């Protein structure tokens, strides 16, 4: 945290002296007075009702633990910095809460955070800087409910049954998880690079050439395992003249960043249905009776870097305003399990400047610590514990206008956009998130030489640390120093539609391009991804036929249109026949241009297109900012790189003993208790909205799908107090292989089937096999 941030946090904590301190002892998490009723409908979906927020958290924590105890508990161990203690130092964590490559790296990172006491200080601060009273009660209740389920001893998941690391949690553990999620786009993305940073020795690391840095910038965030599509249709684009929303986030399938489905109700105060990331006390994406929203990962760069000019002969001191400042060092000690089972303390040193911790690279941008320079990461989300405040405010919104006010007032979303629709027929795109207060003018004045390059190409500022005036300062209307004014972000509220598939705000609706925003928020007038283009084209094609119904929106996301195939397969077949390759030409010619599970030719095109996509001469018609949805286009059959890519793809499949016309689902799948479930959908490079990704093993082919479509919702408002909603949790509600809800929705997903949501009490009570659980604290 910067010194400015520490001063503000200190002031907030002083003002919060009357608040009860956040306890780190599970013995103090009492449940007396808490109560909740959980009604389970089809597919194990809990509908939690309570008289107050503490009770609602109580029921939610209990139900979440019932489905995903082991995954949640693994996260608790991670956030307490205890993975090396229980699992050894060298194993890899699941990367759901940081990018740490080993248990030891993650433990050093999170123990350093815990030793600093930052989460406790933020949790003790009054709102809006700290949690609201309702969020405090939800979090306290969530911990109590989790602990109750743990105490009842009903766990059947072999992943943690009887494990020594399965222990009660506290309210602080709930806050720590939200805090770590907020940092995933910043400090959490460079965990190893923070924990490994050390002063230079005799062998000096070499600075990266600018052209290499430029290449690294282009890869910035490109390997993130999160993405999303969302489309909001308004009155001018729907058959009934009301709002309609598709939410389709793409998240990991097998780790602790899964979604979990629920409905939360406090009669007269709150009624929201949707899904939350594991461990979150309230719904993160979902709908109320009149408002629906989803999030997509945004293009805003949620951190900045600062270049430090070091003192000659002292690489741990640097110049600020002509004066020398010493870096601070923190000794971090963690317990590490040895091969014989004993524990040994291991100590590492973390280095910090006034601007933040020292870091040695970001993505593939090398930032070596030399005797001349070092770099610090400034992450405003490292002082952001407001994500739960924002989620709860959206849970209570009734219109898109109220959603915008909630986003601007709470200022808690770290790395996502908001796409929403309401019953009035309004469609909203809003990129109101937590970014450094780096305007274009500020960047021009304060960027280093390297920073001018990275800011222009990726929105990443690298600021001049020799001037204290080049630390991002307090902007008007912000609840936290160093973050961008919420009024500087793009917001679009329309009557027809908005859409986002992880490109910038620019083409949220191509009829009204958004321009003139700070580069740190995103890029403009640049080529869009094939997935973005596919989403817009799919909407345009539907509206050319008729206005959207709820069923139309469901069909849109599961059409599995292969945008790359639609643009390039005809030219590829022409190229193939000219090469006289025979069978692959016939397979591609007969392919249906979709990524359905039974599609023949989709796999061959997928493996070919991954290799061909980067070819400089792939398209005859280049990108044109005046026609961004339809360019680049016109495949070039004369591309030598594309020709080689096709030959290599054919060879790759043959060496893996995979027929060239094999159905996609034979090789794109998940395993559930020995059952192979085929899956449709396609990769990022293909531009398929229903995104699915799986690792490829040479000589074997694809292994299990590990990321892609997760919680999908289509919410239609039709004037009834019970919205007409279809949902699907692709990997199912529980990670416990002994649960009846371990694979049930995954089978639906395989068949393009949906769950009909039950929102109103009458609908819930009519559910076949309804199960009711009543909880009363003791």
C-alpha positions, 0 to 999 in steps of 0.5 A, a space after each residue: 500500500 502507498 503511504 497515502 493509502 496508509 494515511 487514509 486507511 489509518 484515518 478510516 480506522 480511527 473513525 471506526 473505533 466504535 465498530 467491533 474489531 474483526 476477529 481472527 478466532 473461529 471461537 468468537 464466530 457465534 451463531 446465536 440468534 441466526 436462522 434461515 430456511 433453505 428450500 432445495 429445488 431441482 439440480 440442488 439449487 438452494 433458495 435461502 430465506 432469512 429474517 435478516 442479513 446475518 441469517 441470510 449469510 448463515 444459510 448461504 454459508 451452510 448451503 455452500 459448504 454442503 456443496 463445495 466444502 473441500 474447494 472452499 477449505 482449500 482456499 482458506 488454507 491458501 489465504 492463511 499462507 499454510 499450503 506448504 505446511 499441509 501439502 509441501 512447498 513445491 506442489 502447484 496450487 490451483 491458481 484460483 486466488 493468485 498466480 503463484 506457481 508453487 505453494 511456497 510462493 503463494 504462502 509467502 505472498 499471502 503471509 506477507 499480506 496477513 502480517 501487514 494487517 491490511 485486511 483487518 484495517 480495511 474490514 474495520 473501516 466504516 463504509 464506503 471505504 470498508 464493508 457496509 453493515 449489511 455486508 458485515 452481517 452477511 460475512 459473519 453469518 456466512 462463517 457461522 453457517 460454514 462452521 455449522 456444516 463442518 461441525 455436523 460432520 456430514 462431509 462425504 467428499 473424499 478430497 478432504 474427508 478427515 483432513 487435518 486442514 479442514 478447520 473452522 473459519 472466521 469472518 476475517 477468512 470471508 473478507 480475505 477471499 474477497 480481497 484476494 479476488 479483487 487483486 487477481 488482475 493486479 498483484 495477484 497476477 504477479 505473485 512469483 514476481 513479487 515474492 522472488 524479487 531480490 536486490 541484484 548480485 554480482 551477475 547483473 540482469 539485462 534490461 529487456 530491449 524495447 521491442 521485446 517489451 512491446 511484444 510482452 505488452 501485446 501478451 498482457 492478460 492474454 493468458 487469463 483464464 477468465 472471459 465472458 459474453 453478455 448481451 442486453 436487449 432493450 424494448 426496441 430489440 425484444 418481442 415483448 418490448 421489455 428487457 432481456 439479458 444473456 449472461 455467459 461468463 467463462 471461468 475455470 471449471 475445476 478450481 476454487 473460482 467456480 460459480 455456485 448457484 442460489 437465491 437469497 431472500 429477506 422478505 421486504 428487503 431483498 430477493 435476488 437469484 443468480 450465482 456467486 463465486 465460491 466463498 462470496 456471501 451474496 449473489 455476484 451475477 443474477 437478477 431481481 424481479 425487475 433488473 438483471 445483470 452480468 459481468 464481463 472481464 474488462 480491458 481496463 488495466 487495474 494497476 500501474 508500475 513505477 520506475 525507481 531510479 536507484 542510488 549508485 552503490 545501494 540498490 535498495 535506495 531510490 531517489 524521490 524529489 532529489 532525496 534518498 529513500 530506503 526501501 522497506 523489507 519485511 521478513 516473512 516466515 512460513 512453515 514448510 512440511 519436510 519429506 519426513 513430515 516434520 515442519 521447518 520455518 522458511 523465511 523470505 524477504 519482501 521488498 517495498 517502496 513507497 509506491 508498492 512492492 518491487 516486481 521483476 516482470 509483468 506478463 512477459 514484460 521483463 522488469 529486471 532489478 538492476 543497480 540502476 533501476 527497479 520497478 514497483 507495482 501500484 495496485 489500487 485493489 490492494 486497498 479495495 474491500 468493497 467488492 461485496 458492497 458493490 455486489 449487494 448494491 446490485 442485488 438490490 437494484 431495480 433498474 439500470 439507472 439504479 445500477 449505475 448509481 450503485 457502481 459509482 457510489 460503491 466503487 468496488 468492481 476490480 476488473 469487470 464490466 457490467 451489462 444489464 437489462 431491466 423490465 422497463 426495456 433499457 439495456 446497459 453497458 457500464 465499465 465502472 471499475 477500480 483503476 489507477 487514477 492515470 488519465 491520458 494527460 497524467 500519463 503524458 506528463 509522468 510516464 517513463 520512456 518504457 511507459 510511453 510504449 506500454 501505455 500506448 499499446 496496452 494502457 499500462 502506465 510505467 510512471 516516473 518514481 523520481 517525482 512524488 507528483 507522479 503518484 496517482 492522487 485523489 480524484 473527485 468523487 472517489 472513496 479511495 485515493 489513487 483511483 480514477 474518477 467514476 465519471 470518467 468511465 464509459 456508460 451506454 444506456 440504450 433501448 435496443 441492445 449492448 454487447 460485450 465479449 471482453 474487448 473494450 467499450 468501443 463497440 458496445 453497440 456499433 451504432 453508437 461507438 464510444 470514444 474519447 476515454 482514457 487509454 488505461 480504460 481500453 482501446 478504440 478503433 482497433 480490430 475486435 476479436 472474432 468472439 466480439 464480432 460473432 456476438 454482434 453479427 449474431 444479434 444483427 442476424 436475429 434482428 434482421 429476422 425478428 425481435 428477440 424472444 427468450 428462446 432466441 437468446 438461448 439459441 444464440 449462445 448454443 448455436 456454436 457458430 464458428 466465426 472463423 469457420 464462416 469467414 475462412 473455411 471456403 478459402 481454406 478448402 480452395 487452398 487445400 484442393 490446390 495443395 492436392 491434400 485430398 481427405 482434409 479438403 473433403 472433411 472441411 468442405 462438408 463441415 457444418 461450420 459449427 462447434 457442436 459436439 457432433 460436428 465433423 470437421 470442427 476439430 480439424 479446423 480448430 487445430 489448423 486455425 490455431 496455427 494459422 491465425 497469426 499469419 501476417 497475410 491471412 486476410 486480403 481485406 485488412 481491418 478498417 475502423 469504419 467497418 470493424 464488425 466485418 474486417 479483417 475478412 476475405 481469406 487469402 488462399 495464397 498464404 504460405 503460413 496458412 498452408 503450413 498450418 493445415 499440413 501441420 494440423 493434419 499431421 498432428 491429428 494423425 500422430 494422435 490417432 484421431 480421424 480427420 472427421 472425428 466428431 468434436 465431442 469425442 475429443 472435447 469432453 469432461 469425465 464425471 465418475 468414469 462417465 465421458 460427457 461430450 461437449 460442444 463449444 469452441 475456443 477463443 481463437 474460433 470466435 465461438 460464443 460458447 467458449 470451451 478450452 482444453 489442454 492439448 497433449 501431443 500424440 494424445 489430443 485434448 484432455 478434459 475441458 478446464 475452462 469456459 462457459 460456466 453460469 449461463 443465464 437468460 432472463 426475460 422480463 414479461 410484466 409478471 413479478 416472476 421473471 421468465 428465466 433459464 439457467 445452466 451451471 455447466 460444471 454442476 452445483 457440487 465438486 463432490 463426486 459423491 453428490 447427486 449434483 456433481 454432473 447433472 447440469 453438465 449432462 444438460 449442457 452436453 445436450 443444450 438443455 436448460 434449467 427453468 428457474 423457480 423465482 417466486 415462492 409459489 414456483 419454488 413450493 411446486 418443485 418436484 422433490 422439494 427439500 426444506 432445511 431449517 437452521 436455527 443458531 445455538 
